[in-house]
Amino acid sequence: MQARPKILIVEDEPAQREILLYHLQKAGFEALWADNGEEGLLLAQENLPDLLILDWMLPKLSGLEVCRRLRAHQDTKHIPIILLSARSEEADKVQGLDIGADDYVAKPYSIIELMARLKTQLRRHRASLLGAQLRFQDIILDAAAHKVFRAGMEIKLGPTEFKLLTTFIEKHGRVLSREQLLDQVWGRDIYVDSRTVDVHVGRLRKSLTQYGGDDPLRTIRGAGYALG
């Protein structure tokens, strides 16, 4: 019998937490919870959940710090994290994703939408655990190990640049507009300026060419970007 996916909720608002627990258990998930950042971090390290729903504003340790510490540890760095926050400014959303959250949901949120996002993150995580590798010319992206190599040299990428490269390789040869990239990498409900895409594409280019080699990314004026 296949084990039920284990979801950890770290949320200090009792009403929000109870709603999440109810819907997760109703959907067949095993649900754990903590009401502060320190306990949430400990539960994540001890139980290695399949996914973490993490509030930004928490007692004792903020959600951002919990996310940062989990991403810094080998055993927990690949756990999918959905960050919840009443902070809806563009800079806050970008900061949360750059620190390593896989998705960002602004409060108040639709529980139906949150459950859909959760299932999407679980599917992506399971696919990465299968050890799939994406390749383009001399670039190899190892989804399971969360590593990138070019011409045999390891390339260190931040979480957002890793997602960008994944999208480019999956759709190589196609021109992707800034709006399409925002949707694929940041999520359609995260309203960030399209210039944010340019900044992260620039970082990705710099990383991919740090040991030499041609820039594999093309800028198509007025249209977007393409790999190859």
C-alpha positions as CSV (number, residue, x, y, z in Angstrom):
1,M,0.0,0.0,0.0
2,Q,1.4,3.4,-1.0
3,A,2.1,5.8,1.8
4,R,0.1,8.9,1.9
5,P,2.0,12.1,1.1
6,K,3.0,13.9,4.3
7,I,2.4,17.6,4.5
8,L,3.7,19.9,7.2
9,I,1.8,23.1,8.0
10,V,3.7,25.8,9.9
11,E,1.0,28.4,10.7
12,D,0.5,30.3,13.9
13,E,-3.1,31.4,13.2
14,P,-5.4,28.6,14.6
15,A,-8.3,29.2,12.3
16,Q,-6.1,29.1,9.2
17,R,-4.3,26.1,10.4
18,E,-7.5,24.2,11.2
19,I,-8.9,24.9,7.7
20,L,-5.7,23.6,6.1
21,L,-5.7,20.5,8.3
22,Y,-9.3,19.7,7.5
23,H,-8.9,20.0,3.7
24,L,-5.6,18.1,3.6
25,Q,-6.9,15.2,5.7
26,K,-10.1,15.2,3.6
27,A,-8.0,14.9,0.4
28,G,-6.1,11.9,1.8
29,F,-2.9,13.5,3.0
30,E,-1.1,12.9,6.3
31,A,-0.9,16.3,8.0
32,L,1.5,17.5,10.6
33,W,1.6,21.0,12.1
34,A,3.5,23.5,14.1
35,D,2.6,27.0,15.3
36,N,6.1,28.6,15.4
37,G,9.2,28.6,13.2
38,E,11.5,26.8,15.6
39,E,9.1,23.8,16.0
40,G,8.4,23.8,12.3
41,L,12.0,23.6,11.4
42,L,12.5,20.7,13.9
43,L,9.5,18.8,12.5
44,A,10.7,19.3,9.0
45,Q,14.2,17.9,9.8
46,E,12.8,15.0,11.8
47,N,9.9,13.9,9.5
48,L,11.2,15.0,6.1
49,P,7.7,15.8,4.8
50,D,6.7,15.6,1.1
51,L,5.8,19.3,1.1
52,L,5.8,22.2,3.5
53,I,3.1,24.9,3.8
54,L,5.0,27.7,5.5
55,D,3.7,31.1,6.8
56,W,6.0,34.0,6.5
57,M,5.3,35.8,9.8
58,L,5.9,33.3,12.6
59,P,6.9,33.5,16.3
60,K,10.4,32.5,17.3
61,L,11.7,32.1,13.7
62,S,10.4,33.7,10.5
63,G,9.2,31.6,7.6
64,L,12.0,33.1,5.5
65,E,14.6,31.9,8.0
66,V,13.0,28.5,8.2
67,C,13.1,28.3,4.4
68,R,16.7,29.5,4.3
69,R,17.9,26.9,6.8
70,L,16.0,24.0,5.1
71,R,17.6,24.9,1.8
72,A,21.1,24.9,3.4
73,H,20.8,21.3,4.7
74,Q,21.4,18.3,2.4
75,D,18.5,16.3,3.8
76,T,15.9,19.0,3.5
77,K,17.0,21.2,0.6
78,H,14.7,19.6,-2.0
79,I,11.5,19.7,0.1
80,P,8.9,21.7,-1.9
81,I,7.9,24.8,0.0
82,I,4.7,26.9,-0.5
83,L,5.1,30.2,1.3
84,L,2.0,32.0,2.7
85,S,2.0,35.7,3.4
86,A,-0.2,38.7,3.9
87,R,2.7,40.7,2.3
88,S,1.7,41.2,-1.3
89,E,4.4,43.6,-2.5
90,E,6.4,42.6,-5.5
91,A,9.7,42.8,-3.6
92,D,8.4,40.5,-0.9
93,K,7.3,37.9,-3.4
94,V,10.6,38.0,-5.3
95,Q,12.5,37.7,-2.0
96,G,10.5,34.7,-0.9
97,L,11.1,32.9,-4.2
98,D,14.8,33.8,-4.3
99,I,15.4,32.4,-0.9
100,G,14.1,29.1,-2.1
101,A,10.3,28.9,-1.8
102,D,8.8,26.9,-4.7
103,D,5.5,28.9,-4.7
104,Y,4.2,32.0,-3.0
105,V,0.5,32.4,-2.1
106,A,-0.8,35.8,-0.8
107,K,-3.4,35.9,2.0
108,P,-6.3,35.8,1.8
109,Y,-6.2,32.8,-0.5
110,S,-8.6,30.3,-2.0
111,I,-8.3,26.9,-0.4
112,I,-9.2,25.3,-3.7
113,E,-6.4,27.2,-5.5
114,L,-3.9,26.4,-2.7
115,M,-4.7,22.7,-2.9
116,A,-4.2,22.8,-6.7
117,R,-0.8,24.4,-6.3
118,L,0.1,21.9,-3.6
119,K,-0.7,19.0,-6.0
120,T,1.3,20.6,-8.8
121,Q,4.4,21.0,-6.5
122,L,4.1,17.3,-5.4
123,R,3.9,16.2,-9.1
124,R,7.0,18.2,-10.0
125,H,8.9,16.9,-6.9
126,R,8.1,13.3,-7.7
127,A,9.2,13.8,-11.3
128,S,12.6,15.1,-10.0
129,L,13.0,12.2,-7.7
130,L,12.9,9.9,-10.7
131,G,16.3,11.2,-11.6
132,A,15.4,12.8,-14.9
133,Q,18.1,14.8,-16.6
134,L,17.5,17.6,-19.1
135,R,20.1,18.2,-21.7
136,F,20.8,20.9,-24.3
137,Q,24.1,20.7,-26.2
138,D,26.8,20.6,-23.5
139,I,24.4,21.7,-20.7
140,I,23.1,19.0,-18.3
141,L,20.5,19.8,-15.7
142,D,20.1,17.1,-13.0
143,A,16.6,17.6,-11.5
144,A,17.1,15.1,-8.7
145,A,20.4,16.4,-7.5
146,H,19.4,20.0,-8.3
147,K,22.7,20.5,-10.1
148,V,23.8,22.0,-13.5
149,F,26.8,21.2,-15.5
150,R,28.3,22.7,-18.7
151,A,31.1,21.0,-20.5
152,G,31.7,18.9,-17.4
153,M,32.0,21.9,-15.1
154,E,29.4,22.4,-12.3
155,I,27.5,25.7,-12.6
156,K,26.0,27.1,-9.3
157,L,22.6,28.5,-9.8
158,G,20.1,30.2,-7.5
159,P,16.6,28.7,-7.2
160,T,15.0,31.2,-9.7
161,E,17.8,30.7,-12.2
162,F,17.5,26.9,-11.9
163,K,13.7,27.2,-12.6
164,L,14.4,29.5,-15.6
165,L,17.0,27.1,-17.1
166,T,14.6,24.2,-16.6
167,T,11.9,26.0,-18.5
168,F,14.3,27.0,-21.3
169,I,15.6,23.5,-21.8
170,E,12.1,22.0,-21.7
171,K,11.0,24.4,-24.4
172,H,14.3,24.9,-26.2
173,G,14.1,26.5,-29.6
174,R,10.8,28.2,-28.7
175,V,10.6,32.0,-28.1
176,L,9.2,32.6,-24.6
177,S,7.8,36.0,-23.8
178,R,8.5,37.7,-20.5
179,E,4.9,37.0,-19.5
180,Q,5.2,33.3,-20.3
181,L,8.4,33.1,-18.2
182,L,6.8,35.0,-15.3
183,D,3.9,32.4,-15.5
184,Q,6.2,29.4,-15.6
185,V,8.8,30.4,-13.1
186,W,7.1,32.8,-10.7
187,G,3.4,31.7,-11.1
188,R,0.6,33.5,-12.8
189,D,-0.7,35.1,-9.6
190,I,2.6,36.6,-8.6
191,Y,2.6,40.1,-10.1
192,V,6.2,41.1,-10.6
193,D,7.6,43.5,-13.1
194,S,8.6,42.0,-16.4
195,R,12.0,43.6,-15.8
196,T,12.6,41.0,-13.1
197,V,12.8,38.4,-15.9
198,D,15.6,40.4,-17.6
199,V,17.6,40.6,-14.3
200,H,17.4,36.8,-13.7
201,V,18.1,36.0,-17.4
202,G,21.1,38.2,-17.1
203,R,22.3,36.3,-14.0
204,L,21.7,32.9,-15.8
205,R,23.7,34.1,-18.8
206,K,26.6,35.1,-16.6
207,S,26.6,31.8,-14.8
208,L,26.4,29.7,-18.0
209,T,29.3,31.5,-19.6
210,Q,31.5,31.8,-16.5
211,Y,33.9,29.1,-17.8
212,G,33.8,30.2,-21.4
213,G,31.6,29.0,-24.2
214,D,29.0,30.9,-26.2
215,D,25.9,32.4,-24.7
216,P,23.2,29.8,-25.5
217,L,20.3,32.3,-24.8
218,R,19.0,34.5,-27.5
219,T,17.2,37.8,-27.0
220,I,14.4,38.4,-29.5
221,R,13.7,42.1,-29.5
222,G,10.0,42.8,-28.7
223,A,9.3,39.0,-28.3
224,G,11.3,37.5,-25.4
225,Y,14.0,34.9,-25.0
226,A,14.9,31.5,-26.5
227,L,17.5,28.8,-25.8
228,G,19.2,27.8,-29.0
